[in-house]
Amino acid sequence: MNNDYTHALDYHEKTKHSQISILYSRHYLDWENRPNPFKVYVDLKSILLPDSFPVPSMNAVKAIAAVNNNNINNKEGDIKFLDKDTSIDDSNYADINRIKSFRLTDLASILFFTCGITRHIKFNSTDYYMRAASATGALYPIEAYVVNGDINKNDLDAGVYHFNPGSFSLTAIRKGDYRKVLASYSANNSTTMHSPVSLVFTSNSWRNAWKYQSRSYRHWFWDCGVILANLLAVCKSFGLQTKLLMGFIDDEVNKLLGLEYHEEAAIIVASLYASSYLKGGVTNSKSTMGNGCEPTNEHGNEKSDGNIIQQVDNLKPKVYPLSLSKVFYPDIWKAYDTSKLQNSSQVVNWISKTNFIIDSSSKSNNSNNKKRVLKKYPIETNFTDLEIPTIGKVILKRGSSRRFSRGAVSLKTLCNILTSSMGVEGKANLPMDYNLGQLGLVDLYFIANNIDGLQKGGYYFNATENTLDFLSDIPYADFSGHLCLDQPLFADASAVIFLMVELKKILRVLGNRGYRVVQMESGIIAGKLYLLSYTFGIGASGSTFYDDEVTDFFSYHDGPKSTMIAIGIGTSPYQSKSGTVLPLRLTNEQMCGESKTL
Ligand SMILES: Cc1cc2nc3c(=O)[nH]c(=O)nc-3n(C[C@H](O)[C@H](O)[C@H](O)COP(=O)(O)O)c2cc1C
C-alpha cells in the first residue's frame, strides 16, 4: 500500500488552497464545539513533575544549528559567542556520564521547553494556554508520551506515560520497561532499545480538523515538527542527542500507547542518548547490533526477517471527550492508512530503501539542469560580537508575531537565520532513521520585501554556492501577503520564506510515507526558523498559502516544486512579553471545562 504513492499525491492535490477553494468553502467555526486542547484520562493516576528544573542554557545558535557553527562559518575566522549565562552544557556534551545521571528534573525540563505551557492569556473571558512551540490555530493537536526505563532509581519508575502540559504531570498508562517493546516496532532500533527515554509524539486529529478539515493532516507534521525543533535544541543543550524515527509499525505503536483507532496516531519516536554511549541505527540481526545489544527475543509471536515483534495487551483508557461531537474526515485517515508500515520487514525495507545517493544534478527539475538565476548575492554570515541569548531564553521569548512593522532587516540577520536553519550544502542534517545520502529534501525560497542590501523580489537560498539567488521581481507590493492567503501580516513581513520540495521524486522512493517525511522535515526547519528569528532579535510567524500560486511564482528557477510551509519574518511594532517557566497545575475542571461532565 505504501508504495502506491498516488494516494499521497491525491491527498496533496485535494487539500490545496486556491482562491477558488477559499471562496467556495462553506466551512465555519463552531465555537460551541471547539475541541479541548488537553487529553485527560478519567481513571488513571497522574504523577506531578517537579516544578523546579534546569533551564537549558546553551548559546541558542549552537543549540539550534544543524551542524557545528565552526563548520558553517569557517570562512569567518574566530567566532565569539557571548553567553550571558554560564553554561555547563558544552562540557557535558555527549558524555557517557550525562546519560547515567539523567534525572526526572531533566525530563521535566525537556518536556516543558518542548511542549509545556509558557503563557496564560485571557481573551473574551476564555483562557488560552500558549505553549513552548507554535501550533496552527493554537489548537495543539500533538500529544507527547514517554517510554522510559527506571530514571535515577526512585525518580520515576519504568513505564509508558502520557505527558499532560496543563497539570505538568505524567499519567501512567503501562507499568514496566517497554523500551525493548517499542524498539521491536522499529526493527529493533538499538538507540530506542537502550535510550533512557523515548518520547513518542502523536496527533489527536479532531483537535486540528475542527478548524482546518482535511488539510489538517499536513498540520500533524507541521505542529509536531516545530516541537521537534525545540526538542533537538534543548537536548543538545543538555548534552544529549536525539534519534528521530519515522519508520515503525504504526498499529503496534498506537496499541502500546492505548490510542483510539482513527482518532489519534503516533507519528514519530524521539529517542534520547549520548553519542559515546550508543550508536543509533537499524539493526536486524545480532551481528550488526554492536555495543553488546541482544536482539529482542522475549514474548515475541511474529517473526519477520529476524525481527520479533513484542505484543502488548489492548488498552482502552477512558478519556474525557474533546468536544460535544466530532466530524470524521476520511481523506485524513486514507492518507494516514495508506502510508502505514505493517511489519518489521516493511520497516527494514522502508529505511534501507531510503539509503541511496542522489546527486544534486539529478535532483534538479529543469530538463537542461540549468537553474535560472538573474543575479547572485554572496551570503554574509557573521556571528562575531553578536550577543546570542541562551536557548532557554529564546524559547520563552518565542511567540508568533501578530503584526510586523515593515521595517528593514539586515542582510546579515537574514543570512544568519537561513544558514543556521540548514546544514552545509542545504541539507537539513536532521537525525532521522532514514538516510537520504546527498539529498536535502527541503529547499528554501523567499520573497524579500525589506531586506537591507537586497532588491525586492523572489530568491532561492543557494547553500551549495553560498549565495542568495535573485530570481524575479514581485508583481506588486503586497504579493507575499497574497500568496499567504491574503493575510496582511505576511505582506508586512520583511521576508517570507517558502519551504519547497520535489514531492514526486521523494514519494517515488519513500512511498506515501514520504509525504509524512517531507511535511515533518519542513515542520522542523520551520521551527528552527522561528527560534532563530527570535535569537537574532526579530519576530516570525508560520503561514499557510495558495499552493499552486507559490509553486508558479518560484518555478522559473528550477521547475515546479510543491509548497510545504511558509514563514514570515520581520520587525515588530510592539515589545512582546517573554513567556515564563510556568509549570501550571490545572485541575481536570480547568482543563476539560464542561466536557468533563459529559
Ligand atoms: C506551520 C504554521 C502555520 C501557521 N499559519 C498561520 C497563518 O496562516 N496565519 C497566522 O496568523 N498564524 C499562523 N500560525 C501561527 C499560529 O497561529 C500560532 O503559532 C498559534 O496561535 C500559537 O501561538 P504562538 O506561536 O504565539 O505560541 C502558524 C503556525 C505554524 C506553526
The ligand as a Tripos MOL2 file, in Angstrom:
@<TRIPOS>MOLECULE
LIG
   31    33     1     0     0
SMALL
NO_CHARGES

@<TRIPOS>ATOM
      1 C1          3.1120   25.8510   10.3390 C.3       1 LIG1
      2 C2          2.3760   27.0070   10.9320 C.ar      1 LIG1
      3 C3          1.4880   27.7230   10.1520 C.ar      1 LIG1
      4 C4          0.8350   28.8290   10.6890 C.ar      1 LIG1
      5 N1         -0.0140   29.5570    9.8870 N.ar      1 LIG1
      6 C5         -0.5280   30.7260   10.3390 C.ar      1 LIG1
      7 C6         -1.2960   31.5620    9.4830 C.ar      1 LIG1
      8 O1         -1.5580   31.2180    8.3350 O.2       1 LIG1
      9 N2         -1.7280   32.7480    9.9720 N.ar      1 LIG1
     10 C7         -1.4580   33.1590   11.2570 C.ar      1 LIG1
     11 O2         -1.8600   34.2560   11.6400 O.2       1 LIG1
     12 N3         -0.7430   32.3650   12.1030 N.ar      1 LIG1
     13 C8         -0.2700   31.1760   11.6780 C.ar      1 LIG1
     14 N4          0.4740   30.3710   12.5210 N.ar      1 LIG1
     15 C9          0.7200   30.8090   13.9010 C.3       1 LIG1
     16 C10        -0.1940   30.1090   14.9010 C.3       1 LIG1
     17 O3         -1.4960   30.6060   14.8010 O.3       1 LIG1
     18 C11         0.3850   30.2990   16.3050 C.3       1 LIG1
     19 O4          1.5250   29.5110   16.3870 O.3       1 LIG1
     20 C12        -0.5670   29.8930   17.3920 C.3       1 LIG1
     21 O5         -1.5830   30.8350   17.5110 O.3       1 LIG1
     22 C13         0.1430   29.7420   18.7200 C.3       1 LIG1
     23 O6          0.7150   30.9550   19.1270 O.3       1 LIG1
     24 P1          2.2530   31.1500   19.4250 P.3       1 LIG1
     25 O7          3.0110   30.7050   18.2280 O.co2     1 LIG1
     26 O8          2.3860   32.6250   19.6860 O.co2     1 LIG1
     27 O9          2.6130   30.3380   20.6120 O.co2     1 LIG1
     28 C14         1.0770   29.2270   12.0330 C.ar      1 LIG1
     29 C15         1.9370   28.4580   12.8160 C.ar      1 LIG1
     30 C16         2.5730   27.3610   12.2880 C.ar      1 LIG1
     31 C17         3.4900   26.5600   13.1510 C.3       1 LIG1
@<TRIPOS>BOND
     1     1     2 1
     2     2     3 ar
     3     2    30 ar
     4     3     4 ar
     5     4     5 ar
     6     4    28 ar
     7     5     6 ar
     8     6     7 ar
     9     6    13 1
    10     7     8 2
    11     7     9 ar
    12     9    10 ar
    13    10    11 2
    14    10    12 ar
    15    12    13 ar
    16    13    14 ar
    17    14    15 1
    18    14    28 ar
    19    15    16 1
    20    16    17 1
    21    16    18 1
    22    18    19 1
    23    18    20 1
    24    20    21 1
    25    20    22 1
    26    22    23 1
    27    23    24 1
    28    24    25 2
    29    24    26 1
    30    24    27 1
    31    28    29 ar
    32    29    30 ar
    33    30    31 1
@<TRIPOS>SUBSTRUCTURE
     1 LIG1         1 GROUP 0 **** ****
